[in-house]
Amino acid sequence: MTVACRRLSAGPVLHLFTTSVLAACCLAGGMFVVLTTGIASEKTRGVRLLNPGEEMAPIGPTRAEPPLAGPIGAPVAAIRIAVADGQSGKLDGMIARDAPFEIVAPAANPDLTWDPTSHTTSMGQTIIAYKVEQSDLPAVIDRTAAVRALKDLSASKPQVMRVNPSAETRHRGDKVEIDVETVANRSLVLFNIAGDGTVQALYPLGSDPHVLDARTYRLTVQIREPFGTDVLVAVSAAQPMDQLEQGIRQISRFHSAGQALRLVTAAAPPDARIGLVTLSSVP
């Protein structure tokens, strides 16, 4: 799964489509994409454009991490997950990644419901991700825990974001404008968390200014596969956020929602504002 970007005056336009891409390489005056197979058994989502001379941040081996914590530092609550047909044995052997989980019955008000027949994972009536196998669920669980904690952070220090048009569900080819408002003279880090838990760095990339001049930063997104529910996260501050920016770039294109939460809680300065917008799409 990849996202290809091209620059317009109003900001990058993202085209979502399905393939397996590992690296984007730049030559002076141009860009070419190297298509290969998967890396480290991870699904990838995201190829970003690099300026001439800029190197892609390397992804190191998995390291032991502290427990995933929320806004007040306490460990995140376990995500309650159910199997739609009630056969919880289908989750036997599933191992948590970052966020803990608890297997419950479908009638026990689960946070997530996995349907092994349709291969969808839902939150209530909203489908979070399509084409989900049992082995994919820990990443979706991490995504759910991370988004919940980021929403809690946003409630106390919100960054205003607006979506146009304001339709609840998008379809293939729809274009959506996302405005991050009141960011003049502030630094901005913008990233996406897909329904399957993949993180993608969106801003800044390449030669993007780290401190914005305009009052509003606009991102234009075109909906394509993979469908589901994406959450775009904006963090702005009155000072540079080099550690957060570099960290998000290093974990970009991987199932790393838990790591994204750790980065925001550890690296965002005290004056940071956090905003989230949700984009749901269906085939």
N, C-alpha and C positions, 0 to 999 in steps of 0.2 A: 504494500500500500504506500503510495507516495503523494506528496504535494509538490507541484511544480509552481514556481513563482516567477512573475515578470513584473517589472516596475512601471507604474504610471504616476502622473503628478499627484494623484489623490492617494497614493499608497500602493502596496502590492496587491495583485489579483491572484488568488489561489485557485488552481484547477485541481479537483480531486479525481483521481482515476486509479485503477488497480494494475499493479505490476510489482516486480521485485527489484528494488534499486538499492545499491549500497553506497555509492559515492557520487558526488558532483565535482568535477574538476574544471578549473578555469585556465584558459590560455589568455595571454595579453590580448585584449580587444574582443574576447569571445568566451563562450562557455560550452563545454560538452559534458554529457552525462554518460557514465559507465554503468551498464546494466549487467548485474551478476546475480548470483544466488544469495540465499539468506546468510546472516552473520550470527554466530554464537547462538544459534537456535532461537533467535528473536525475530519476530515479525518487524519489518521496518515500515515507517510511515514518515517520509519527509526527505526531500533533497533540497538543500538550500543553495542559493547562488553565492559564490565567493568572489571577492574582488581579486584581481591579479596579485599574486604574492601572498595571499592569505591562506592559511592552512586550516583544514578541518580538525577540530578538537578531537583528540583520540578518546576512545572509550576503553577504560581499563577493566581488569577482571572484577567480578563481583566481590565486594568486601562485606564483612559483618557490619551491620548498621545498628544503632540504638533503636529501641522500640519506637514505632511511629507515634508521634504525639500531636495533640491538637493545640489550639490557641493558648491555653493556659498551662501547657507543658505536661498535662496528664496524658497517659496513653489513650489512643483513640478507642472508642467502644467497638466491640466485635460487630461485624456486619452479619446480619441474619439472612441466610440464604435458604431457599426451598427449591425442590424439584417439582415442576408443574404437575406431574402425574402422581406425586406423593411417594415415589420410590427413592427414598433418600440414599439407599445403597448405591445408587449410581454416582454418588459423590465419594464413595469409599476410596481412600488413598490420596485424596486431594490435600496438598500441602500449602500452607499460607506462604505468601511472599513477604510483604511488609505489614499488611493489616490482618488482624485476627478475624476469624469468622466462626459463626455458629450455625449448624444445620438445623432447620426447624421445619414444621409441617406447613403446607401451603395456606392453611387456615390461621396460622399464628402470626399474621401481619409481618411477613418478611420484608427486609429491605430490598432484596433482589429475588427474582424467580427465574430459574433456568428451565427452558423447555427443551428436552433432549430430542424431541421430534422435529420441531421447527428450527432448532439451533439458535434460538433467540434468548437474550437475557433482558428482563423487564424490571422496571421500578413502578409498581402499580400498573396503570394502563399504558405507560410510556416504554417503548422498546429502547433500551440503552445500546445494545449491540446485536448485530446479525452474525450468522456463521460462527457461532461460539461453540467450541468443543469443551469437554470437561477440563482439559489441560489449559484452556484459556481463562477459566473462571478466576483463578487467583489474581490475575492482572485486572479483571473487571472489578473484583472486590477492592483492590487497592485504589482504583479510580473512584469508587463510591466513597470510601473513607476519606480520600484526599479532598474531593470536591466538597464534602460535608464540612470538613475542617476549614477549608478556604472560605466557604460561605460564612462560617462563624467569625472568621477574621474580618471579612468584608463588612459585617454588620456593625462593628465598632469603629471602623475607619474606612468608609466606602469611597471607591473611585467610580465616578459616574460613567456609565457606558450606555449607549443607545443603539438599537437595532432597527433598521429600516429595509424592507417593510416588516411589520410586526406580526407576520403570520406565525401561527403556532407550529405548523409542520411545513417543511420544504420538500421539494422534489428535484429530481435530476435537472440540471441546467439553471435552476433558480439562482439569481444573484442577490446577495445580501450585503448591505453596507453597515459596518460597525463603527461607531464613533466613540473614541475615548476623549472625554471632554475635560476642559480646564487643566491642560497639561503644559501650558506655556511656561518656559523656564524650569521645567521639571524633566528629570530623566524618566524613561519608560522601558519596562520589560514586559513584553506581551508573548504569551504562549498558549497553545491549545492542548487540552486533554481530551483525546478521543474516547468513544464509548468502550473501546477495548483496552483502555489504559495507556495508549501510546501518547507520549508527550512530543510536541513539536514547537521548536523556537520559531517565533514569528517576527519579533522586533527586539533589539536592533539586529540587523544582518549586514554583513559587508561594511560599506561605508556609511550606513545610516548614522545620523547625528545622535549622540547619546543624550543630549539635552535638546528639547524641542523648542522651536520658536513660535509655532502656531498654537492657538488656543485649543484646537481640536485635531487629533490624529485620526484619520479615516483608513479603515481596512475594507477592501471589497473581496467577498468570497463567492465563488461559484460552486454550487452543490453538485458533487458527483460521488461515486463510490469511494470508500465504504460508507454505507448509510448507518444511521443510528443517532446517538445524542452526544454532541461535542460540547465542551465547555471552554470558552475562551477566557483567559485570566489576564488581567492587566494589573501591573504593580507600578505605581509612580511615586517619585520622591523628589525632594528639593536638592538632593545630592546624587552623585554618580552611584550606581549599584553594580560595580564591576564584578564582584563575587557572585551575585545572583545571576547576572547576564552570562558569565562564563560557565557557571554551573548548569544553567538551563540548556545552553548550547551543547555541553558535553553529554547530557542525557537525552538530547533530542533524537527522535526516531526509534526510541526503545520503549518497552513497557515499563515506565519509570514514574508513575504518578506519585508513589510514595516518596521517592527521592525529590520530586518537585515540591511537595509539601514541606519536606525537611529544609530545602533550600530557602523557601519563602520565610519560614519561621525563624531560621538561623541568620539569614543574610539581609533581609529587608530592614532598612533603618527605622528608627522609632517613628519618624514622620511619614512613613510609607502609607499610601492609600491603595486599597485592593478592590478590584471590581471583577465581576463575573457576568457573562451572558451565555445563554444556552441556545444551541442550534440543533433542532431535531429534524431529521430527514428520513424519508421512506423510499423504498424502491419504486 
